[in-house]
Amino acid sequence: MPKADHPFTDAARGVRLQKFLADAGVASRRRCEEMIAEGLVEVNGTLVASLPAWIDPVKDQVIADGRRVRRDSRVAYVLLFKPKGVVCTNSDPEGRSCAVDLVEHPSGLRLYPVGRLDMDSSGLLLMTNDGELANRLTHPRYEMHKGYEVTVAGQLSDDDLGRLERGVFLSDGERGPGRKAKTGRLDVIARDRQKTILYMELFEGRNRQIRRMLLALGHPVKKLRRVKMGPLRLKGLAVGEWRDLTAEELDRVRRDAFADAATIHRRRERAERNEGGAPVRKRRGIHASRRNEKSDRLERRAQRTRDLSAKVRAGRGLARSSAERGSDRRGSAARTGADRRGGAPVRGKAQKGRPARASRDDASRDHRPRLS
C-alpha cells in the first residue's frame, strides 16, 4: 500500500473525509472519492489526494473545489416521481433535464438522488442530503429491496420465468468475469401475445440489470417503473411531482436501513425462498386481480357448459342405443313367434317364462273340430 501524502491517517481523528463531504451535500460518496483523487480537496490548507483520510468535523477546515465545506445539521427527505427522459446525475454536460432540478425545496438544501434510475425509466426516486442513510439504502451489503413494474415485448413462457428466478448470467465487462443476476421476487401481473407485465424485486442493483436480464431472454423492455424502495411506495404522486417523507415513513426507512445482521439475513432468505423450486405465479394489483377473477369465472362457466353438453350428448347416445336394443328385441320376438307358428307374429303380451298367448280367433281356428 503506497504511503499517504498527508498527515490525516489517524482513524481516531473522527470520520472519513469522503463521508464528511457526502454528508455535507457536496456530492455522492463515490464522486467525493473521485474529487479527492483529482486533487480538489484540502484539509487545513494541506492537499489530500489519496485515501484513507480522517478528519475532525468540528476543528478541521475542509475546502472542496475551491469552496469551504460546512456540515449542515439540517436534513431533508423527498420522494420524487421521476419522469422518463430525466437523468439522475447532479449536472449533465449534454444539457438534459436532471432530477435535482425538479425539486425546489423550501429549505434551500441541495438534495441528491439515492441510487439511480436510467433516463428511459420512471418512478420512485428518493432524494436527500443524508449521506449515511443514502449509503445504507444503496449499498448491496444491506440488501434493501427495490420493486419494479416491467412491461416487456412478447409473451414470456414459463421456462423464461423459471430462468429469471434461477438467475441470468450477465457480463460485468472490465470489472470482472461476470456472474448470475437474480431477482428477489417475480410476479406475473398480466400476460398475452403482445406483451407481458411483471413485478420484479431486486436486491443487487447492478447497472441496467432488469433490461439486460430480459434482453438476454429475447424480450426487450418496453416500459420500466420503480414502485417500491424498502418500505416506501409510489403513491399519491403524479409524474414529476414530489413531497417530503412523513415522520412515519422516515422512521420505517431508518429502521430498515439500519437493521441488524439477523434482519438482513431474513431478507435474504425471503428473497431466495423460491430459488430452484417451482416458479411463483402470483397476480397482484387490484385491477389485474379483478380481470383475472373475471376471466377465471368465465372459464369455469364455459367449462360447466362444455361438461353439460357432453353429458347431454352422452345421454342422447345412451337413449338411442337403448331404443335400438329394444327395437331389436321386439323384432326378434316377433320373428320367433312367426317362425314357431309358421305364420304371422303372435298378438298379445308375453309373460315371463311363458310364451305369448294366442288370440281368440287363432285358438278357435286351431281347435275347431274337423268335419268329415
BALOBA-1460 file (C-alpha; in Angstrom, 3 decimals):
// residues 372
<rec num="1" residu="m" x="0.000" y="0.000" z="0.000"/>
<rec num="2" residu="p" x="1.555" y="3.359" z="-1.010"/>
<rec num="3" residu="k" x="2.399" y="5.845" z="1.699"/>
<rec num="4" residu="a" x="-0.175" y="8.583" z="2.237"/>
<rec num="5" residu="d" x="0.800" y="12.084" z="1.077"/>
<rec num="6" residu="h" x="-0.975" y="13.761" z="4.001"/>
<rec num="7" residu="p" x="-0.934" y="13.614" z="7.795"/>
<rec num="8" residu="f" x="-4.627" y="12.735" z="8.247"/>
<rec num="9" residu="t" x="-4.140" y="8.984" z="8.599"/>
<rec num="10" residu="d" x="-5.250" y="8.540" z="12.210"/>
<rec num="11" residu="a" x="-8.686" y="6.938" z="12.388"/>
<rec num="12" residu="a" x="-9.147" y="8.368" z="15.879"/>
<rec num="13" residu="r" x="-9.499" y="11.866" z="14.414"/>
<rec num="14" residu="g" x="-13.181" y="11.333" z="13.632"/>
<rec num="15" residu="v" x="-14.882" y="10.470" z="10.347"/>
<rec num="16" residu="r" x="-13.649" y="9.560" z="6.901"/>
<rec num="17" residu="l" x="-13.127" y="12.529" z="4.617"/>
<rec num="18" residu="q" x="-15.349" y="11.263" z="1.797"/>
<rec num="19" residu="k" x="-18.144" y="10.545" z="4.259"/>
<rec num="20" residu="f" x="-17.912" y="14.066" z="5.675"/>
<rec num="21" residu="l" x="-18.116" y="15.533" z="2.163"/>
<rec num="22" residu="a" x="-21.094" y="13.361" z="1.206"/>
<rec num="23" residu="d" x="-22.948" y="14.130" z="4.440"/>
<rec num="24" residu="a" x="-22.362" y="17.826" z="3.834"/>
<rec num="25" residu="g" x="-24.079" y="17.517" z="0.475"/>
<rec num="26" residu="v" x="-21.065" y="18.101" z="-1.756"/>
<rec num="27" residu="a" x="-21.791" y="15.040" z="-3.928"/>
<rec num="28" residu="s" x="-22.323" y="11.325" z="-3.675"/>
<rec num="29" residu="r" x="-19.717" y="9.362" z="-1.753"/>
<rec num="30" residu="r" x="-18.254" y="7.864" z="-4.920"/>
<rec num="31" residu="r" x="-17.991" y="11.275" z="-6.558"/>
<rec num="32" residu="c" x="-16.333" y="12.666" z="-3.400"/>
<rec num="33" residu="e" x="-13.719" y="9.919" z="-3.638"/>
<rec num="34" residu="e" x="-13.106" y="10.900" z="-7.255"/>
<rec num="35" residu="m" x="-12.741" y="14.564" z="-6.259"/>
<rec num="36" residu="i" x="-10.126" y="13.613" z="-3.667"/>
<rec num="37" residu="a" x="-8.191" y="11.575" z="-6.241"/>
<rec num="38" residu="e" x="-8.353" y="14.527" z="-8.668"/>
<rec num="39" residu="g" x="-6.718" y="16.820" z="-6.082"/>
<rec num="40" residu="l" x="-9.769" y="19.029" z="-5.485"/>
<rec num="41" residu="v" x="-9.876" y="18.699" z="-1.658"/>
<rec num="42" residu="e" x="-7.785" y="20.419" z="1.014"/>
<rec num="43" residu="v" x="-7.830" y="19.962" z="4.772"/>
<rec num="44" residu="n" x="-6.371" y="22.770" z="6.898"/>
<rec num="45" residu="g" x="-4.523" y="24.032" z="3.817"/>
<rec num="46" residu="t" x="-2.993" y="20.616" z="3.003"/>
<rec num="47" residu="l" x="-3.878" y="18.893" z="-0.258"/>
<rec num="48" residu="v" x="-5.388" y="15.458" z="0.302"/>
<rec num="49" residu="a" x="-5.173" y="13.401" z="-2.885"/>
<rec num="50" residu="s" x="-5.319" y="9.856" z="-1.530"/>
<rec num="51" residu="l" x="-7.373" y="7.747" z="0.807"/>
<rec num="52" residu="p" x="-7.913" y="6.785" z="3.553"/>
<rec num="53" residu="a" x="-8.122" y="10.086" z="5.358"/>
<rec num="54" residu="w" x="-9.895" y="11.042" z="8.595"/>
<rec num="55" residu="i" x="-10.844" y="14.487" z="9.847"/>
<rec num="56" residu="d" x="-12.390" y="16.156" z="12.861"/>
<rec num="57" residu="p" x="-15.642" y="17.745" z="11.620"/>
<rec num="58" residu="v" x="-15.508" y="20.387" z="14.384"/>
<rec num="59" residu="k" x="-11.861" y="21.503" z="14.310"/>
<rec num="60" residu="d" x="-10.709" y="20.859" z="10.741"/>
<rec num="61" residu="q" x="-11.354" y="23.239" z="7.843"/>
<rec num="62" residu="v" x="-12.196" y="21.487" z="4.572"/>
<rec num="63" residu="i" x="-12.097" y="23.074" z="1.113"/>
<rec num="64" residu="a" x="-13.661" y="21.170" z="-1.812"/>
<rec num="65" residu="d" x="-13.341" y="22.533" z="-5.353"/>
<rec num="66" residu="g" x="-12.453" y="25.967" z="-4.009"/>
<rec num="67" residu="r" x="-15.374" y="26.238" z="-1.589"/>
<rec num="68" residu="r" x="-15.382" y="25.773" z="2.156"/>
<rec num="69" residu="v" x="-17.483" y="22.857" z="3.304"/>
<rec num="70" residu="r" x="-19.631" y="23.261" z="6.386"/>
<rec num="71" residu="r" x="-21.649" y="20.392" z="7.655"/>
<rec num="72" residu="d" x="-25.271" y="21.498" z="7.761"/>
<rec num="73" residu="s" x="-27.238" y="19.862" z="10.527"/>
<rec num="74" residu="r" x="-30.445" y="20.293" z="8.542"/>
<rec num="75" residu="v" x="-31.600" y="17.327" z="6.514"/>
<rec num="76" residu="a" x="-34.466" y="16.762" z="4.100"/>
<rec num="77" residu="y" x="-36.013" y="13.648" z="2.615"/>
<rec num="78" residu="v" x="-38.014" y="13.972" z="-0.594"/>
<rec num="79" residu="l" x="-39.940" y="11.386" z="-2.592"/>
<rec num="80" residu="l" x="-39.993" y="12.221" z="-6.321"/>
<rec num="81" residu="f" x="-41.914" y="10.601" z="-9.176"/>
<rec num="82" residu="k" x="-39.127" y="10.798" z="-11.727"/>
<rec num="83" residu="p" x="-40.385" y="11.170" z="-15.300"/>
<rec num="84" residu="k" x="-38.935" y="9.324" z="-18.248"/>
<rec num="85" residu="g" x="-36.210" y="11.294" z="-20.021"/>
<rec num="86" residu="v" x="-34.738" y="12.787" z="-16.816"/>
<rec num="87" residu="v" x="-31.223" y="11.829" z="-15.678"/>
<rec num="88" residu="c" x="-30.151" y="11.307" z="-12.058"/>
<rec num="89" residu="t" x="-26.745" y="12.999" z="-12.246"/>
<rec num="90" residu="n" x="-26.138" y="16.265" z="-10.413"/>
<rec num="91" residu="s" x="-25.220" y="18.014" z="-13.653"/>
<rec num="92" residu="d" x="-25.334" y="16.853" z="-17.250"/>
<rec num="93" residu="p" x="-22.853" y="18.129" z="-19.864"/>
<rec num="94" residu="e" x="-25.356" y="17.320" z="-22.625"/>
<rec num="95" residu="g" x="-27.879" y="19.724" z="-21.142"/>
<rec num="96" residu="r" x="-30.532" y="17.130" z="-20.349"/>
<rec num="97" residu="s" x="-33.030" y="17.662" z="-17.548"/>
<rec num="98" residu="c" x="-31.779" y="16.485" z="-14.129"/>
<rec num="99" residu="a" x="-33.816" y="15.108" z="-11.257"/>
<rec num="100" residu="v" x="-32.326" y="17.624" z="-8.806"/>
<rec num="101" residu="d" x="-33.741" y="20.458" z="-10.911"/>
<rec num="102" residu="l" x="-37.288" y="19.179" z="-10.392"/>
<rec num="103" residu="v" x="-37.149" y="19.654" z="-6.614"/>
<rec num="104" residu="e" x="-37.087" y="23.225" z="-5.301"/>
<rec num="105" residu="h" x="-37.166" y="22.513" z="-1.596"/>
<rec num="106" residu="p" x="-38.203" y="25.439" z="0.625"/>
<rec num="107" residu="s" x="-35.211" y="24.797" z="2.911"/>
<rec num="108" residu="g" x="-32.839" y="25.653" z="0.070"/>
<rec num="109" residu="l" x="-30.807" y="22.498" z="0.730"/>
<rec num="110" residu="r" x="-29.035" y="20.837" z="-2.153"/>
<rec num="111" residu="l" x="-30.502" y="17.336" z="-2.418"/>
<rec num="112" residu="y" x="-29.072" y="14.328" z="-4.226"/>
<rec num="113" residu="p" x="-30.700" y="11.187" z="-5.618"/>
<rec num="114" residu="v" x="-30.373" y="7.971" z="-3.636"/>
<rec num="115" residu="g" x="-29.308" y="5.462" z="-6.252"/>
<rec num="116" residu="r" x="-30.106" y="5.908" z="-9.899"/>
<rec num="117" residu="l" x="-32.824" y="5.322" z="-12.426"/>
<rec num="118" residu="d" x="-31.695" y="5.367" z="-16.036"/>
<rec num="119" residu="m" x="-33.058" y="8.016" z="-18.362"/>
<rec num="120" residu="d" x="-35.577" y="5.652" z="-20.011"/>
<rec num="121" residu="s" x="-37.083" y="4.586" z="-16.660"/>
<rec num="122" residu="s" x="-39.507" y="6.374" z="-14.358"/>
<rec num="123" residu="g" x="-40.880" y="6.024" z="-10.862"/>
<rec num="124" residu="l" x="-39.865" y="6.353" z="-7.232"/>
<rec num="125" residu="l" x="-36.681" y="8.295" z="-6.535"/>
<rec num="126" residu="l" x="-35.646" y="9.263" z="-3.001"/>
<rec num="127" residu="m" x="-33.633" y="12.473" z="-2.668"/>
<rec num="128" residu="t" x="-31.836" y="13.647" z="0.432"/>
<rec num="129" residu="n" x="-28.677" y="15.240" z="1.825"/>
<rec num="130" residu="d" x="-28.310" y="12.492" z="4.453"/>
<rec num="131" residu="g" x="-25.241" y="10.698" z="3.117"/>
<rec num="132" residu="e" x="-25.197" y="7.900" z="5.692"/>
<rec num="133" residu="l" x="-28.810" y="6.938" z="5.031"/>
<rec num="134" residu="a" x="-28.213" y="7.107" z="1.273"/>
<rec num="135" residu="n" x="-25.257" y="4.748" z="1.605"/>
<rec num="136" residu="r" x="-27.314" y="2.271" z="3.633"/>
<rec num="137" residu="l" x="-30.116" y="2.294" z="1.082"/>
<rec num="138" residu="t" x="-27.888" y="1.778" z="-1.960"/>
<rec num="139" residu="h" x="-25.055" y="-0.498" z="-0.784"/>
<rec num="140" residu="p" x="-25.678" y="-4.157" z="-1.780"/>
<rec num="141" residu="r" x="-24.430" y="-5.312" z="1.623"/>
<rec num="142" residu="y" x="-27.638" y="-4.105" z="3.296"/>
<rec num="143" residu="e" x="-29.914" y="-5.709" z="0.665"/>
<rec num="144" residu="m" x="-32.578" y="-3.033" z="0.535"/>
<rec num="145" residu="h" x="-35.085" y="-4.389" z="-1.982"/>
<rec num="146" residu="k" x="-36.425" y="-2.258" z="-4.800"/>
<rec num="147" residu="g" x="-39.586" y="-3.184" z="-6.715"/>
<rec num="148" residu="y" x="-40.276" y="-2.516" z="-10.390"/>
<rec num="149" residu="e" x="-43.221" y="-2.880" z="-12.739"/>
<rec num="150" residu="v" x="-41.840" y="-4.036" z="-16.070"/>
<rec num="151" residu="t" x="-43.568" y="-4.319" z="-19.441"/>
<rec num="152" residu="v" x="-41.738" y="-6.453" z="-21.993"/>
<rec num="153" residu="a" x="-42.439" y="-7.271" z="-25.615"/>
<rec num="154" residu="g" x="-43.942" y="-10.673" z="-26.324"/>
<rec num="155" residu="q" x="-45.299" y="-13.422" z="-24.108"/>
<rec num="156" residu="l" x="-42.841" y="-14.815" z="-21.571"/>
<rec num="157" residu="s" x="-43.082" y="-18.574" z="-21.321"/>
<rec num="158" residu="d" x="-42.911" y="-20.487" z="-18.051"/>
<rec num="159" residu="d" x="-39.386" y="-21.562" z="-19.000"/>
<rec num="160" residu="d" x="-38.329" y="-17.904" z="-19.366"/>
<rec num="161" residu="l" x="-39.830" y="-17.054" z="-15.978"/>
<rec num="162" residu="g" x="-38.006" y="-20.002" z="-14.437"/>
<rec num="163" residu="r" x="-34.724" y="-18.765" z="-15.897"/>
<rec num="164" residu="l" x="-35.305" y="-15.326" z="-14.420"/>
<rec num="165" residu="e" x="-35.835" y="-16.821" z="-10.967"/>
<rec num="166" residu="r" x="-32.814" y="-19.109" z="-11.198"/>
<rec num="167" residu="g" x="-30.636" y="-16.240" z="-12.423"/>
<rec num="168" residu="v" x="-29.354" y="-14.935" z="-15.752"/>
<rec num="169" residu="f" x="-25.623" y="-14.664" z="-16.400"/>
<rec num="170" residu="l" x="-24.533" y="-11.070" z="-17.080"/>
<rec num="171" residu="s" x="-21.077" y="-9.919" z="-18.040"/>
<rec num="172" residu="d" x="-19.539" y="-7.097" z="-15.990"/>
<rec num="173" residu="g" x="-17.165" y="-6.011" z="-18.743"/>
<rec num="174" residu="e" x="-13.909" y="-4.663" z="-17.401"/>
<rec num="175" residu="r" x="-14.994" y="-5.028" z="-13.779"/>
<rec num="176" residu="g" x="-14.827" y="-8.806" z="-13.770"/>
<rec num="177" residu="p" x="-15.733" y="-12.059" z="-15.498"/>
<rec num="178" residu="g" x="-19.440" y="-11.650" z="-14.781"/>
<rec num="179" residu="r" x="-21.893" y="-13.598" z="-12.664"/>
<rec num="180" residu="k" x="-25.539" y="-14.524" z="-12.349"/>
<rec num="181" residu="a" x="-28.075" y="-11.795" z="-11.712"/>
<rec num="182" residu="k" x="-31.102" y="-12.859" z="-9.675"/>
<rec num="183" residu="t" x="-34.460" y="-11.458" z="-8.722"/>
<rec num="184" residu="g" x="-35.786" y="-11.429" z="-5.177"/>
<rec num="185" residu="r" x="-39.429" y="-11.782" z="-6.204"/>
<rec num="186" residu="l" x="-41.152" y="-12.311" z="-9.527"/>
<rec num="187" residu="d" x="-44.919" y="-11.905" z="-10.040"/>
<rec num="188" residu="v" x="-46.896" y="-12.049" z="-13.276"/>
<rec num="189" residu="i" x="-49.415" y="-9.201" z="-13.446"/>
<rec num="190" residu="a" x="-50.719" y="-9.801" z="-16.966"/>
<rec num="191" residu="r" x="-49.636" y="-11.804" z="-19.977"/>
<rec num="192" residu="d" x="-50.817" y="-12.026" z="-23.585"/>
<rec num="193" residu="r" x="-49.301" y="-12.488" z="-27.032"/>
<rec num="194" residu="q" x="-48.193" y="-8.871" z="-27.459"/>
<rec num="195" residu="k" x="-46.724" y="-8.108" z="-24.029"/>
<rec num="196" residu="t" x="-46.064" y="-9.368" z="-20.518"/>
<rec num="197" residu="i" x="-46.298" y="-7.209" z="-17.383"/>
<rec num="198" residu="l" x="-44.165" y="-8.292" z="-14.431"/>
<rec num="199" residu="y" x="-43.421" y="-7.172" z="-10.906"/>
<rec num="200" residu="m" x="-39.736" y="-7.733" z="-10.101"/>
<rec num="201" residu="e" x="-37.766" y="-7.060" z="-6.922"/>
<rec num="202" residu="l" x="-34.000" y="-6.593" z="-6.908"/>
<rec num="203" residu="f" x="-31.556" y="-6.570" z="-4.041"/>
<rec num="204" residu="e" x="-28.326" y="-6.172" z="-6.047"/>
<rec num="205" residu="g" x="-28.745" y="-3.021" z="-8.116"/>
<rec num="206" residu="r" x="-26.352" y="-3.793" z="-10.978"/>
<rec num="207" residu="n" x="-26.220" y="-1.410" z="-13.916"/>
<rec num="208" residu="r" x="-29.387" y="-1.730" z="-16.067"/>
<rec num="209" residu="q" x="-29.884" y="-5.180" z="-14.568"/>
<rec num="210" residu="i" x="-33.541" y="-5.745" z="-15.448"/>
<rec num="211" residu="r" x="-33.144" y="-4.588" z="-19.043"/>
<rec num="212" residu="r" x="-30.087" y="-6.769" z="-19.579"/>
<rec num="213" residu="m" x="-31.679" y="-9.849" z="-17.996"/>
<rec num="214" residu="l" x="-34.803" y="-9.670" z="-20.136"/>
<rec num="215" residu="l" x="-32.883" y="-8.804" z="-23.284"/>
<rec num="216" residu="a" x="-30.819" y="-11.964" z="-22.729"/>
<rec num="217" residu="l" x="-34.114" y="-13.909" z="-22.903"/>
<rec num="218" residu="g" x="-35.110" y="-12.190" z="-26.139"/>
<rec num="219" residu="h" x="-37.765" y="-9.909" z="-24.607"/>
<rec num="220" residu="p" x="-36.705" y="-6.228" z="-24.675"/>
<rec num="221" residu="v" x="-38.177" y="-3.938" z="-22.032"/>
<rec num="222" residu="k" x="-40.815" y="-1.529" z="-23.320"/>
<rec num="223" residu="k" x="-41.566" y="0.221" z="-20.019"/>
<rec num="224" residu="l" x="-39.920" y="0.177" z="-16.589"/>
<rec num="225" residu="r" x="-41.167" y="1.938" z="-13.475"/>
<rec num="226" residu="r" x="-39.862" y="1.710" z="-9.908"/>
<rec num="227" residu="v" x="-42.781" y="1.455" z="-7.494"/>
<rec num="228" residu="k" x="-41.069" y="0.409" z="-4.256"/>
<rec num="229" residu="m" x="-37.890" y="1.124" z="-2.318"/>
<rec num="230" residu="g" x="-37.658" y="-0.627" z="1.011"/>
<rec num="231" residu="p" x="-40.831" y="0.352" z="2.908"/>
<rec num="232" residu="l" x="-41.581" y="3.277" z="0.568"/>
<rec num="233" residu="r" x="-44.301" y="3.051" z="-2.077"/>
<rec num="234" residu="l" x="-45.043" y="5.230" z="-5.096"/>
<rec num="235" residu="k" x="-48.487" y="6.503" z="-4.161"/>
<rec num="236" residu="g" x="-50.338" y="9.779" z="-4.405"/>
<rec num="237" residu="l" x="-47.951" y="11.464" z="-6.856"/>
<rec num="238" residu="a" x="-48.296" y="12.424" z="-10.495"/>
<rec num="239" residu="v" x="-45.355" y="12.213" z="-12.860"/>
<rec num="240" residu="g" x="-42.846" y="14.949" z="-11.973"/>
<rec num="241" residu="e" x="-44.370" y="15.709" z="-8.546"/>
<rec num="242" residu="w" x="-42.573" y="15.387" z="-5.206"/>
<rec num="243" residu="r" x="-43.319" y="15.532" z="-1.495"/>
<rec num="244" residu="d" x="-41.492" y="15.281" z="1.807"/>
<rec num="245" residu="l" x="-41.473" y="11.954" z="3.599"/>
<rec num="246" residu="t" x="-43.820" y="11.721" z="6.542"/>
<rec num="247" residu="a" x="-42.427" y="11.079" z="10.012"/>
<rec num="248" residu="e" x="-43.817" y="7.530" z="9.922"/>
<rec num="249" residu="e" x="-42.214" y="6.816" z="6.528"/>
<rec num="250" residu="l" x="-38.869" y="8.189" z="7.666"/>
<rec num="251" residu="d" x="-38.989" y="6.073" z="10.802"/>
<rec num="252" residu="r" x="-39.653" y="2.910" z="8.766"/>
<rec num="253" residu="v" x="-36.894" y="3.754" z="6.290"/>
<rec num="254" residu="r" x="-34.355" y="4.289" z="9.052"/>
<rec num="255" residu="r" x="-35.414" y="1.086" z="10.821"/>
<rec num="256" residu="d" x="-34.952" y="-0.949" z="7.627"/>
<rec num="257" residu="a" x="-31.759" y="0.812" z="6.561"/>
<rec num="258" residu="f" x="-30.008" y="0.382" z="9.900"/>
<rec num="259" residu="a" x="-31.287" y="-3.142" z="10.563"/>
<rec num="260" residu="d" x="-29.082" y="-5.674" z="12.300"/>
<rec num="261" residu="a" x="-27.463" y="-8.663" z="10.608"/>
<rec num="262" residu="a" x="-30.271" y="-11.042" z="11.602"/>
<rec num="263" residu="t" x="-32.889" y="-8.885" z="9.886"/>
<rec num="264" residu="i" x="-30.760" y="-8.619" z="6.755"/>
<rec num="265" residu="h" x="-30.358" y="-12.404" z="6.783"/>
<rec num="266" residu="r" x="-34.137" y="-12.823" z="6.923"/>
<rec num="267" residu="r" x="-34.466" y="-10.518" z="3.933"/>
<rec num="268" residu="r" x="-32.061" y="-12.720" z="2.004"/>
<rec num="269" residu="e" x="-33.984" y="-15.857" z="2.964"/>
<rec num="270" residu="r" x="-37.252" y="-14.349" z="1.775"/>
<rec num="271" residu="a" x="-35.597" y="-13.362" z="-1.497"/>
<rec num="272" residu="e" x="-34.145" y="-16.824" z="-2.116"/>
<rec num="273" residu="r" x="-37.044" y="-18.871" z="-0.772"/>
<rec num="274" residu="n" x="-38.169" y="-19.955" z="-4.220"/>
<rec num="275" residu="e" x="-34.675" y="-20.451" z="-5.675"/>
<rec num="276" residu="g" x="-34.511" y="-23.727" z="-7.576"/>
<rec num="277" residu="g" x="-38.162" y="-24.506" z="-6.903"/>
<rec num="278" residu="a" x="-41.384" y="-24.044" z="-8.769"/>
<rec num="279" residu="p" x="-41.783" y="-20.519" z="-10.189"/>
<rec num="280" residu="v" x="-44.085" y="-18.165" z="-8.306"/>
<rec num="281" residu="r" x="-47.051" y="-17.053" z="-10.367"/>
<rec num="282" residu="k" x="-48.825" y="-14.507" z="-8.211"/>
<rec num="283" residu="r" x="-51.197" y="-11.926" z="-9.618"/>
<rec num="284" residu="r" x="-51.016" y="-8.570" z="-7.975"/>
<rec num="285" residu="g" x="-52.741" y="-5.248" z="-8.363"/>
<rec num="286" residu="i" x="-56.431" y="-4.535" z="-7.836"/>
<rec num="287" residu="h" x="-57.311" y="-4.137" z="-11.497"/>
<rec num="288" residu="a" x="-55.264" y="-7.133" z="-12.578"/>
<rec num="289" residu="s" x="-56.836" y="-9.333" z="-9.917"/>
<rec num="290" residu="r" x="-60.322" y="-8.276" z="-10.975"/>
<rec num="291" residu="r" x="-59.555" y="-9.045" z="-14.589"/>
<rec num="292" residu="n" x="-58.114" y="-12.403" z="-13.638"/>
<rec num="293" residu="e" x="-61.078" y="-13.258" z="-11.409"/>
<rec num="294" residu="k" x="-63.482" y="-12.381" z="-14.224"/>
<rec num="295" residu="s" x="-61.563" y="-14.459" z="-16.762"/>
<rec num="296" residu="d" x="-61.426" y="-17.383" z="-14.314"/>
<rec num="297" residu="r" x="-65.169" y="-17.089" z="-13.689"/>
<rec num="298" residu="l" x="-65.909" y="-17.068" z="-17.401"/>
<rec num="299" residu="e" x="-63.620" y="-20.031" z="-17.935"/>
<rec num="300" residu="r" x="-65.361" y="-22.002" z="-15.173"/>
<rec num="301" residu="r" x="-68.744" y="-21.158" z="-16.690"/>
<rec num="302" residu="a" x="-67.585" y="-22.254" z="-20.135"/>
<rec num="303" residu="q" x="-66.210" y="-25.481" z="-18.671"/>
<rec num="304" residu="r" x="-69.535" y="-26.224" z="-16.965"/>
<rec num="305" residu="t" x="-71.305" y="-25.621" z="-20.267"/>
<rec num="306" residu="r" x="-68.940" y="-27.970" z="-22.054"/>
<rec num="307" residu="d" x="-69.402" y="-30.635" z="-19.380"/>
<rec num="308" residu="l" x="-73.189" y="-30.304" z="-19.533"/>
<rec num="309" residu="s" x="-73.167" y="-30.520" z="-23.319"/>
<rec num="310" residu="a" x="-71.016" y="-33.618" z="-23.185"/>
<rec num="311" residu="k" x="-73.356" y="-35.168" z="-20.609"/>
<rec num="312" residu="v" x="-76.421" y="-34.392" z="-22.746"/>
<rec num="313" residu="r" x="-74.774" y="-35.872" z="-25.819"/>
<rec num="314" residu="a" x="-73.810" y="-38.960" z="-23.873"/>
<rec num="315" residu="g" x="-77.387" y="-39.283" z="-22.555"/>
<rec num="316" residu="r" x="-78.800" y="-38.964" z="-26.055"/>
<rec num="317" residu="g" x="-76.427" y="-41.609" z="-27.310"/>
<rec num="318" residu="l" x="-77.376" y="-43.932" z="-24.431"/>
<rec num="319" residu="a" x="-81.101" y="-43.442" z="-25.074"/>
<rec num="320" residu="r" x="-80.638" y="-44.049" z="-28.777"/>
<rec num="321" residu="s" x="-78.704" y="-47.251" z="-28.162"/>
<rec num="322" residu="s" x="-81.345" y="-48.427" z="-25.636"/>
<rec num="323" residu="a" x="-84.120" y="-47.775" z="-28.131"/>
<rec num="324" residu="e" x="-82.220" y="-49.615" z="-30.796"/>
<rec num="325" residu="r" x="-81.666" y="-52.582" z="-28.476"/>
<rec num="326" residu="g" x="-85.389" y="-52.616" z="-27.513"/>
<rec num="327" residu="s" x="-86.391" y="-52.486" z="-31.154"/>
<rec num="328" residu="d" x="-84.062" y="-55.349" z="-31.903"/>
<rec num="329" residu="r" x="-85.554" y="-57.409" z="-29.061"/>
<rec num="330" residu="r" x="-89.129" y="-56.770" z="-30.191"/>
<rec num="331" residu="g" x="-88.267" y="-57.621" z="-33.766"/>
<rec num="332" residu="s" x="-86.531" y="-60.803" z="-32.668"/>
<rec num="333" residu="a" x="-89.517" y="-61.911" z="-30.538"/>
<rec num="334" residu="a" x="-91.903" y="-61.265" z="-33.396"/>
<rec num="335" residu="r" x="-89.775" y="-63.236" z="-35.769"/>
<rec num="336" residu="t" x="-89.526" y="-66.095" z="-33.252"/>
<rec num="337" residu="g" x="-93.345" y="-66.276" z="-32.840"/>
<rec num="338" residu="a" x="-93.862" y="-66.257" z="-36.569"/>
<rec num="339" residu="d" x="-91.374" y="-68.997" z="-37.095"/>
<rec num="340" residu="r" x="-92.906" y="-71.091" z="-34.308"/>
<rec num="341" residu="r" x="-96.423" y="-70.998" z="-35.833"/>
<rec num="342" residu="g" x="-95.362" y="-70.710" z="-39.386"/>
<rec num="343" residu="g" x="-97.448" y="-67.600" z="-39.827"/>
<rec num="344" residu="a" x="-97.813" y="-64.009" z="-38.647"/>
<rec num="345" residu="p" x="-96.432" y="-62.821" z="-35.323"/>
<rec num="346" residu="v" x="-98.415" y="-63.676" z="-32.197"/>
<rec num="347" residu="r" x="-100.505" y="-60.916" z="-30.703"/>
<rec num="348" residu="g" x="-100.606" y="-60.338" z="-27.028"/>
<rec num="349" residu="k" x="-98.153" y="-59.594" z="-24.260"/>
<rec num="350" residu="a" x="-95.602" y="-62.212" z="-23.351"/>
<rec num="351" residu="q" x="-95.211" y="-63.166" z="-19.683"/>
<rec num="352" residu="k" x="-92.012" y="-64.124" z="-18.001"/>
<rec num="353" residu="g" x="-91.233" y="-67.821" z="-18.577"/>
<rec num="354" residu="r" x="-94.347" y="-68.340" z="-20.757"/>
<rec num="355" residu="p" x="-94.951" y="-67.996" z="-24.472"/>
<rec num="356" residu="a" x="-97.275" y="-65.303" z="-25.666"/>
<rec num="357" residu="r" x="-100.973" y="-66.330" z="-25.596"/>
<rec num="358" residu="a" x="-102.554" y="-66.612" z="-28.981"/>
<rec num="359" residu="s" x="-105.561" y="-64.537" z="-29.904"/>
<rec num="360" residu="r" x="-109.084" y="-65.982" z="-29.651"/>
<rec num="361" residu="d" x="-109.516" y="-66.234" z="-33.380"/>
<rec num="362" residu="d" x="-106.343" y="-68.180" z="-33.744"/>
<rec num="363" residu="a" x="-107.239" y="-70.507" z="-30.841"/>
<rec num="364" residu="s" x="-110.721" y="-71.186" z="-32.127"/>
<rec num="365" residu="r" x="-109.362" y="-71.815" z="-35.540"/>
<rec num="366" residu="d" x="-106.711" y="-74.176" z="-34.252"/>
<rec num="367" residu="h" x="-109.126" y="-76.230" z="-32.070"/>
<rec num="368" residu="r" x="-112.169" y="-76.405" z="-34.356"/>
<rec num="369" residu="p" x="-113.406" y="-79.968" z="-34.797"/>
<rec num="370" residu="r" x="-112.642" y="-81.306" z="-38.168"/>
<rec num="371" residu="l" x="-115.634" y="-82.275" z="-40.257"/>
<rec num="372" residu="s" x="-115.583" y="-85.455" z="-42.170"/>
